């Protein structure tokens, strides 16, 4: 009789305690909430509004930080500057240094895209609808695009050193992600083809969002970087 008590006993075998289903869901939900709260606590941005003098629209104004770490590995390095209805699209294209830009002709007529800018000089010559060219922009700065066939066509490629920049929307609002930017002193700058540049000293605290209002006056713009 005594031996039969141990017929189902196996040394080293321990029965696992089953966790009730409701407790499992509660545990998972708690982890998700913790991750979300941690992410929200560390996310930060530099946002604000640009008020330009004498412009009907406040879009396509570049707002960017300098004295920051440069690009290590840009998330995107291929871009498109299209041509359609005798217009460059987009009017302002912002890219990282070493970015590659395609220039397809999606129009119904031939174009001759060129640049005489110090940042990048090139001239494609006349090319027909459906054809395309590519250029790598290896220096930071401003590139003004023109068409030798259509004088009214003009656009800009802005080649950036770092990822801390944004273009304003139609109402002048902008937002720059500064989550991974170290605490320190930086400069906030602006650029627009018809507005004077602005330079503002900023003392940024890591993972702390800031909002700023910028007023700009009409005038000749300067360079992106000195």
C-alpha positions as CSV (number, residue, x, y, z in Angstrom):
1,X,0.0,0.0,0.0
2,X,2.8,2.4,0.9
3,X,4.5,1.8,-2.4
4,X,1.4,2.7,-4.4
5,X,1.4,6.2,-3.0
6,X,4.6,7.0,-5.0
7,X,3.7,5.3,-8.3
8,X,2.9,8.7,-9.9
9,X,5.9,10.6,-8.3
10,X,8.8,11.5,-10.6
11,X,11.8,13.2,-8.9
12,X,12.6,16.6,-10.5
13,X,9.2,17.1,-12.0
14,X,7.5,20.2,-10.6
15,X,4.0,21.1,-11.7
16,X,3.8,24.6,-13.3
17,X,1.4,27.0,-11.6
18,X,-1.1,28.3,-14.2
19,X,-1.7,32.0,-14.3
20,X,-5.4,32.9,-14.7
21,X,-6.2,34.4,-18.1
22,X,-7.4,37.7,-16.6
23,X,-4.1,38.1,-14.8
24,X,-2.2,37.6,-18.0
25,X,-4.1,40.3,-19.8
26,X,-3.5,42.7,-16.8
27,X,0.2,42.0,-16.8
28,X,0.5,42.6,-20.6
29,X,-1.6,45.8,-20.4
30,X,0.6,47.1,-17.6
31,X,3.8,46.6,-19.7
32,X,2.3,48.4,-22.7
33,X,1.3,51.4,-20.5
34,X,4.8,51.5,-19.1
35,X,6.4,51.5,-22.5
36,X,4.0,54.2,-23.8
37,X,4.6,56.4,-20.7
38,X,8.4,56.1,-21.1
39,X,8.3,57.0,-24.8
40,X,6.1,60.0,-24.2
41,X,8.3,61.2,-21.4
42,X,11.4,61.2,-23.5
43,X,9.9,62.6,-26.8
44,X,10.6,66.3,-27.4
45,X,10.3,68.7,-30.2
46,X,11.0,72.3,-31.1
47,X,7.9,73.8,-32.7
48,X,6.5,77.2,-33.4
49,X,5.2,79.6,-36.0
50,X,6.9,81.8,-38.6
51,X,5.3,85.1,-39.5
52,X,6.7,86.4,-42.7
53,X,6.3,90.1,-43.7
54,X,4.7,90.7,-47.1
55,X,4.0,87.2,-48.2
56,X,0.6,85.7,-49.0
57,X,1.6,82.3,-47.8
58,X,3.9,81.2,-45.0
59,X,5.0,77.8,-46.4
60,X,8.3,76.6,-47.7
61,X,10.3,78.5,-45.0
62,X,13.2,76.4,-43.8
63,X,13.8,76.4,-40.0
64,X,16.9,74.5,-38.8
65,X,19.4,74.2,-36.0
66,X,23.1,74.6,-36.3
67,X,26.0,73.6,-34.1
68,X,24.3,70.1,-33.9
69,X,25.7,66.7,-34.7
70,X,25.8,66.0,-38.4
71,X,24.1,63.2,-40.3
72,X,25.5,59.7,-39.5
73,X,23.1,57.7,-41.6
74,X,20.3,59.6,-43.2
75,X,16.9,57.7,-43.2
76,X,16.4,58.6,-46.9
77,X,19.0,59.6,-49.5
78,X,17.0,59.4,-52.8
79,X,14.6,62.2,-53.8
80,X,12.6,63.5,-56.8
81,X,12.5,67.0,-58.3
82,X,9.7,66.6,-60.9
83,X,8.8,68.9,-63.8
84,X,5.1,69.2,-64.8
85,X,3.0,72.0,-66.3
86,X,6.1,74.2,-66.7
87,X,6.7,74.0,-62.9
88,X,9.3,72.3,-60.7
89,X,7.7,70.1,-58.1
90,X,8.3,70.7,-55.2
91,X,9.3,74.3,-55.2
92,X,11.7,73.7,-52.2
93,X,13.3,70.3,-51.7
94,X,15.3,69.7,-48.5
95,X,17.8,66.8,-48.6
96,X,20.8,65.5,-46.5
97,X,24.3,65.9,-47.8
98,X,25.1,63.1,-50.3
99,X,21.5,62.9,-51.2
100,X,20.6,61.8,-54.7
101,X,18.0,63.7,-56.6
102,X,16.2,62.4,-59.8
103,X,15.0,65.0,-62.3
104,X,12.3,63.3,-64.4
105,X,10.6,65.3,-67.1
106,X,6.9,64.5,-66.6
107,X,5.8,67.5,-68.8
108,X,4.6,67.5,-72.4
109,X,7.6,69.5,-73.6
110,X,11.3,69.4,-73.4
111,X,13.3,71.0,-70.6
112,X,16.8,72.1,-69.9
113,X,17.5,72.0,-66.2
114,X,20.7,73.6,-64.9
115,X,22.3,75.1,-61.8
116,X,25.0,77.8,-61.6
117,X,25.1,77.6,-57.8
118,X,28.5,77.2,-56.0
119,X,27.0,74.3,-54.0
120,X,26.5,72.3,-57.2
121,X,26.9,73.2,-60.8
122,X,25.4,71.1,-63.7
123,X,23.5,71.4,-67.0
124,X,21.5,68.5,-68.4
125,X,20.9,70.1,-71.8
126,X,17.6,69.6,-73.5
127,X,15.8,66.4,-72.6
128,X,12.4,65.1,-73.7
129,X,9.3,64.1,-71.8
130,X,9.8,60.7,-70.1
131,X,13.5,61.1,-69.7
132,X,15.3,61.7,-66.4
133,X,18.7,62.6,-64.9
134,X,20.3,62.1,-61.5
135,X,22.6,64.2,-59.4
136,X,24.4,63.6,-56.1
137,X,24.7,66.6,-53.9
138,X,27.8,66.2,-51.8
139,X,28.1,69.7,-50.4
140,X,25.8,71.5,-47.9
141,X,24.2,74.7,-49.2
142,X,21.7,76.2,-51.5
143,X,21.1,75.1,-55.1
144,X,19.0,77.3,-57.4
145,X,17.4,75.4,-60.3
146,X,16.5,77.0,-63.6
147,X,15.2,75.9,-67.0
148,X,17.1,77.3,-70.0
149,X,13.9,76.9,-72.1
150,X,11.3,78.3,-69.7
151,X,12.6,81.4,-67.7
152,X,9.6,81.3,-65.3
153,X,10.7,78.0,-63.9
154,X,12.6,78.2,-60.6
155,X,13.1,75.9,-57.6
156,X,15.5,75.3,-54.7
157,X,17.3,72.3,-53.3
158,X,18.6,72.9,-49.7
159,X,21.4,70.5,-48.8
160,X,21.6,70.0,-45.0
161,X,24.4,68.9,-42.6
162,X,22.1,67.6,-39.9
163,X,18.6,66.2,-39.5
164,X,17.3,69.0,-37.3
165,X,15.2,71.0,-39.7
166,X,11.6,71.5,-41.0
167,X,9.7,73.3,-43.6
168,X,6.8,75.5,-42.6
169,X,3.2,74.7,-43.7
170,X,0.8,77.1,-45.3
171,X,0.2,78.8,-42.0
172,X,3.8,79.0,-41.0
173,X,3.9,76.2,-38.4
174,X,6.9,74.0,-38.1
175,X,8.1,71.1,-35.8
176,X,11.6,69.7,-35.4
177,X,12.2,66.5,-33.5
178,X,14.9,67.1,-30.9
179,X,14.4,63.9,-28.8
180,X,17.9,62.6,-29.3
181,X,19.7,66.0,-29.2
182,X,22.0,66.5,-26.2
183,X,21.6,69.4,-23.8
184,X,23.4,72.4,-25.0
185,X,23.5,75.8,-26.8
186,X,22.5,75.9,-30.4
187,X,21.4,78.4,-33.1
188,X,18.0,78.3,-34.7
189,X,18.1,79.7,-38.3
190,X,15.7,80.4,-41.1
191,X,15.9,80.6,-44.9
192,X,13.5,81.7,-47.6
193,X,14.2,83.0,-51.1
194,X,12.4,86.3,-50.4
195,X,13.1,86.8,-46.7
196,X,16.1,87.9,-44.6
197,X,17.7,85.1,-42.6
198,X,17.1,85.0,-38.9
199,X,19.5,83.6,-36.2
200,X,18.3,82.9,-32.7
201,X,20.4,81.6,-29.8
202,X,18.8,78.7,-28.0
203,X,19.7,76.9,-24.8
204,X,18.0,73.5,-25.1
205,X,17.3,71.0,-22.3
206,X,17.2,67.4,-23.4
207,X,13.8,65.9,-23.9
208,X,12.1,69.2,-23.2
209,X,9.7,70.6,-25.8
210,X,9.9,74.2,-26.7
211,X,7.7,76.6,-28.7
212,X,8.9,79.7,-30.4
213,X,7.5,82.5,-32.6
214,X,9.7,83.9,-35.4
215,X,9.0,87.2,-37.3
216,X,10.8,87.6,-40.7
217,X,11.2,90.6,-42.9
218,X,11.4,90.9,-46.7
219,X,14.9,91.1,-48.1
220,X,17.7,89.2,-49.8
221,X,18.5,85.9,-48.0
222,X,21.9,84.8,-47.0
223,X,23.7,81.4,-47.0
224,X,22.7,78.3,-45.1
225,X,26.1,77.7,-43.6
226,X,29.2,79.9,-43.3
